[in-house]
Amino acid sequence: MARRPRDLYAVRMTDRMRSISVHVGEPQAGAFYWVLMEKESAHCSTVFNELAAARRPASTWIAALEAGVDELKRLAGDLARGPRAEADGPEG
């Protein structure tokens, strides 16, 4: 039996994908750091908070980016579904 739209909405609200971005900064020439940023709320599209960051610099932009993506994958757990918010979390 097909789900009614209301039932689909309930699933989305308790199993919401987290909005996480990866970016690379270069605070000093040749020192590249990855940073993971997460959107503060499902209702606010402009406020992001730092979730994680490299402890040591990479020597190239691409190395830092790949390390940041690796961290995002680790955080996601299930790579087929991506990072999910817990049902009882601040946005769940």
N, C-alpha and C positions, 0 to 999 in steps of 0.2 A: 504494500500500500504506500502511495506517495505521501510525503510529509506536506503538511499545510505550511504556508509561508510563516505563520507565527511560530511553528515548531523550529523551522530553520533559523529564525532570528534568535531563539533561545540558545541554540547550539553555538551560533556565532558569538554571542555575548559571553559564554563561559569557556570558549576555546579560541579566543582571539589571538591572532598572530601579533607578536610584538613588533613595533616599528623601530628597528635598530639600523643605524648607518655606520659605515666605516670611512674614516678619512685619515689622511696622512699630513702631518705638520712637519716643518723644518725650522725649529726655533734657533738653531745655529747652522751655519753652512755645512752641509754634508752629514748632518745628524737628523735622521728621519724617524719619526715616532708615529705609530698607528694609534688611533683613538676610536673607541666604540661609543656612539651617542644614542640614547633612547628617547623617543618622544615622550614627554611628560604625561600626556593624557590623550585618550582617544578623541577627546573633544577640542583639543588645542593643537593646531598644526604648526605652530611656530616656536614652541619651547621644547628644547632638548636638553637632557642632562647627561653628563659624562658617566658612562657605565663601566668602562675599563680602559686602560691605556698601557702602552709598552713601558716597561721599566728601564730598558736600555735601548739606545738608538740602533737603527739599521744603517748600513752604509749607503744604501740606495733607496729611492722612492718605491720601486717595485718590490724589494725585499720587505719593506715595512708594510706595504699594502697586502702582500701575500700572508704575512704573519697576522695582520689584523683580520683578514678573511678566515684564516685558520682558527683564530680565537672565536670568531662569530659562529663558525661551524661547531666548535666544541660546546659553546654555550647553547646552541640550538638543540643538540642531542639528536633528534630525529631529522635527518637531512631531507627526507621526503616531504616533511610537513613544515619545517622551519621552527623558529623559536616561538613558543606559545606562552601566553600569560596564564598564571594560575587562576582558577575560578574565584578564589577568595582574595586575589591581589587588589591593588589600588584601582586598577582599571577594569577588573573582571566583573 
